[in-house]
Amino acid sequence: MDSATSETRTPLGASADNGLKIVVVGGFGAGKTTLVRSVSEIRPLNTEETMTQAGAAIDDLGGVRGKTATTVAFDFGRITLDAHNVLYLFGAPGQERFWFLWDRLFSGTLGAVVLVDTRRIGDSWYAIDRLEKHGTPFIVACNDFGGPAFTPAQIREALDLDPHVPLVHCDARSRESSKLVLITLVERVKAVHADPARVSRQELV
């Protein structure tokens, strides 16, 4: 298992002048904070707070009973692509009570990763719906929690995914796996902008 915390963090170069924004969204406990933490080249900013009994009474803890902390605003990380381009990662909170933050986070976003926990597939529907309404290119990444072994076709059917939306599997704890997720997203964004005719009807709404 790779760990981003063991690597040397480098400061942002003075020549960097183009910031590219990516948002990681998904259901409660899907691993968004973990993905941002594993792939960021800086110590990520996060707004995790210890879960309380009051929060447990509001949030659906089915399938994530071992979770002790939760994001209450957003996570933030950074990846330097080259001397002039920097990727900024924003991890959105997953609970329904924080969904009002999502539309603001989507503003100016290049693309998005919808992180899915296959034990709670239904938690991803809202994220996909909002991204389609915003016309934001996105991919779906299934985080490996050792849950039900669904086939890609079953996951696509459950999420009603457009055929053009990439679907990948990942381990959000692994830096290499998380990097492949972001590479897939960048390729998706490039394809959308290079050939707008391939953008689905939903993405044009």
C-alpha positions as CSV (number, residue, x, y, z in Angstrom):
1,M,0.0,0.0,0.0
2,D,1.5,3.3,-1.0
3,S,1.6,6.3,1.4
4,A,1.8,9.9,0.2
5,T,2.7,11.0,3.7
6,S,6.2,9.4,3.5
7,E,7.2,11.5,0.4
8,T,8.9,14.9,0.4
9,R,6.4,17.7,-0.3
10,T,7.7,20.3,-2.7
11,P,6.7,24.0,-2.7
12,L,4.8,25.5,-5.6
13,G,7.1,26.8,-8.3
14,A,7.1,30.5,-9.0
15,S,6.4,29.9,-12.7
16,A,3.1,28.2,-12.1
17,D,0.4,30.4,-13.6
18,N,-2.5,28.0,-14.5
19,G,-4.6,26.4,-11.9
20,L,-6.9,23.5,-12.9
21,K,-9.7,22.5,-10.5
22,I,-11.0,19.0,-10.0
23,V,-13.6,17.9,-7.5
24,V,-14.0,14.5,-5.9
25,V,-17.6,13.8,-4.9
26,G,-19.5,10.8,-3.8
27,G,-21.5,9.3,-0.9
28,F,-20.8,9.5,2.8
29,G,-17.7,7.4,3.7
30,A,-16.8,6.6,0.0
31,G,-13.1,7.5,0.6
32,K,-12.9,11.1,-0.9
33,T,-10.7,12.4,1.9
34,T,-8.4,9.3,1.6
35,L,-8.0,9.8,-2.2
36,V,-7.1,13.5,-1.9
37,R,-4.7,12.7,1.0
38,S,-3.0,9.8,-0.9
39,V,-2.3,11.7,-4.1
40,S,-1.6,15.3,-3.0
41,E,2.0,16.5,-3.2
42,I,1.4,18.8,-0.2
43,R,0.0,18.1,3.2
44,P,-3.7,18.3,2.4
45,L,-6.1,20.7,4.1
46,N,-9.0,18.8,5.5
47,T,-11.9,19.7,7.7
48,E,-12.5,16.3,9.3
49,E,-14.2,16.4,12.7
50,T,-14.9,13.6,15.1
51,M,-18.4,12.1,14.6
52,T,-20.8,12.6,17.5
53,Q,-23.9,10.9,18.6
54,A,-25.9,13.9,17.3
55,G,-24.4,13.4,13.8
56,A,-25.0,9.6,13.9
57,A,-28.6,10.3,14.4
58,I,-28.7,12.3,11.2
59,D,-26.3,10.6,8.8
60,D,-26.9,7.1,7.4
61,L,-24.1,4.9,8.9
62,G,-25.2,1.7,7.2
63,G,-22.0,0.0,5.8
64,V,-19.6,2.5,7.5
65,R,-20.1,1.7,11.1
66,G,-16.4,2.0,11.8
67,K,-16.2,5.6,10.6
68,T,-15.1,7.9,13.4
69,A,-14.5,11.2,11.6
70,T,-16.2,13.1,8.7
71,T,-15.6,16.0,6.4
72,V,-17.7,19.1,7.3
73,A,-16.6,21.5,4.6
74,F,-14.1,20.2,2.0
75,D,-10.7,18.6,1.5
76,F,-8.0,20.4,-0.5
77,G,-4.9,19.0,-2.2
78,R,-2.5,19.9,-5.0
79,I,-0.5,18.2,-7.8
80,T,2.0,20.0,-10.0
81,L,1.6,18.9,-13.6
82,D,4.5,20.9,-15.1
83,A,6.3,24.2,-14.7
84,H,3.1,26.2,-15.5
85,N,0.1,24.0,-14.7
86,V,-1.1,23.0,-11.2
87,L,-4.0,20.7,-10.4
88,Y,-6.1,21.6,-7.4
89,L,-8.2,18.9,-5.8
90,F,-11.3,19.5,-3.8
91,G,-13.0,16.7,-1.9
92,A,-16.7,17.4,-1.2
93,P,-18.5,16.3,1.9
94,G,-20.8,13.3,1.3
95,Q,-23.6,13.7,3.8
96,E,-26.9,15.0,2.5
97,R,-26.9,17.9,5.0
98,F,-23.8,19.3,3.2
99,W,-25.0,19.0,-0.3
100,F,-25.7,22.7,-0.5
101,L,-21.9,23.2,-0.8
102,W,-21.6,21.2,-3.9
103,D,-22.9,23.7,-6.5
104,R,-20.3,26.2,-5.2
105,L,-17.5,23.7,-5.4
106,F,-18.5,22.8,-9.0
107,S,-18.1,26.4,-10.1
108,G,-15.0,26.6,-12.4
109,T,-14.4,22.9,-12.2
110,L,-12.5,21.2,-15.1
111,G,-13.9,17.8,-14.2
112,A,-14.9,15.5,-11.4
113,V,-14.4,12.1,-9.9
114,V,-17.5,10.3,-8.5
115,L,-16.1,7.9,-5.9
116,V,-18.4,5.0,-5.4
117,D,-18.6,2.5,-2.5
118,T,-20.3,-0.5,-4.0
119,R,-21.8,-1.4,-0.6
120,R,-23.8,1.9,-1.0
121,I,-24.2,2.5,-4.7
122,G,-27.4,4.5,-4.3
123,D,-25.4,7.2,-2.4
124,S,-23.8,8.2,-5.8
125,W,-26.9,9.1,-7.7
126,Y,-27.2,12.7,-6.4
127,A,-23.5,13.4,-7.3
128,I,-24.0,12.1,-10.9
129,D,-27.3,14.1,-11.3
130,R,-25.7,17.3,-10.1
131,L,-22.7,16.9,-12.4
132,E,-24.9,16.2,-15.4
133,K,-27.0,19.3,-14.7
134,H,-23.8,21.4,-14.5
135,G,-22.5,19.8,-17.7
136,T,-19.3,18.9,-15.9
137,P,-17.2,16.0,-17.4
138,F,-16.8,13.2,-14.9
139,I,-15.7,9.6,-14.4
140,V,-16.8,7.0,-11.9
141,A,-14.3,5.3,-9.7
142,C,-15.3,2.3,-7.5
143,N,-13.3,2.3,-4.3
144,D,-12.4,-1.2,-3.1
145,F,-13.9,-1.8,0.3
146,G,-14.1,-5.6,-0.2
147,G,-17.9,-5.3,-0.8
148,P,-20.1,-7.1,-3.3
149,A,-18.3,-8.1,-6.5
150,F,-20.4,-6.3,-9.1
151,T,-19.5,-6.5,-12.7
152,P,-18.9,-3.2,-14.6
153,A,-22.1,-3.8,-16.5
154,Q,-24.0,-4.2,-13.3
155,I,-22.6,-1.0,-11.8
156,R,-23.3,1.0,-15.0
157,E,-26.9,-0.3,-14.9
158,A,-27.3,0.6,-11.3
159,L,-26.0,4.1,-11.8
160,D,-27.7,4.5,-15.2
161,L,-24.3,5.7,-16.6
162,D,-24.0,7.1,-20.1
163,P,-21.8,4.7,-22.2
164,H,-19.2,7.4,-22.7
165,V,-18.5,7.9,-18.9
166,P,-15.4,5.9,-17.9
167,L,-15.8,3.5,-15.1
168,V,-12.7,2.3,-13.2
169,H,-11.8,0.5,-10.0
170,C,-9.4,1.9,-7.5
171,D,-7.9,1.7,-4.0
172,A,-8.1,5.3,-2.6
173,R,-5.4,4.5,-0.1
174,S,-2.9,3.9,-2.9
175,R,-1.1,6.9,-4.5
176,E,-0.5,5.0,-7.8
177,S,-4.2,3.9,-8.0
178,S,-5.4,7.4,-7.2
179,K,-3.1,8.8,-9.9
180,L,-4.6,6.5,-12.4
181,V,-8.0,7.7,-11.5
182,L,-7.0,11.3,-12.1
183,I,-5.2,10.4,-15.4
184,T,-8.5,8.7,-16.6
185,L,-10.4,11.9,-15.7
186,V,-7.9,14.1,-17.6
187,E,-8.2,11.9,-20.6
188,R,-12.0,12.1,-20.4
189,V,-11.9,15.9,-20.2
190,K,-9.6,16.1,-23.2
191,A,-11.9,13.8,-25.2
192,V,-14.9,15.9,-24.3
193,H,-13.3,19.2,-25.4
194,A,-11.6,17.7,-28.5
195,D,-14.8,16.1,-29.8
196,P,-17.9,17.8,-28.4
197,A,-20.1,15.6,-30.6
198,R,-19.3,12.7,-28.2
199,V,-20.7,14.5,-25.2
200,S,-23.9,12.8,-24.2
201,R,-27.2,14.5,-24.2
202,Q,-27.3,14.6,-20.4
203,E,-23.9,16.5,-20.3
204,L,-25.3,19.2,-22.6
205,V,-28.4,19.9,-20.4
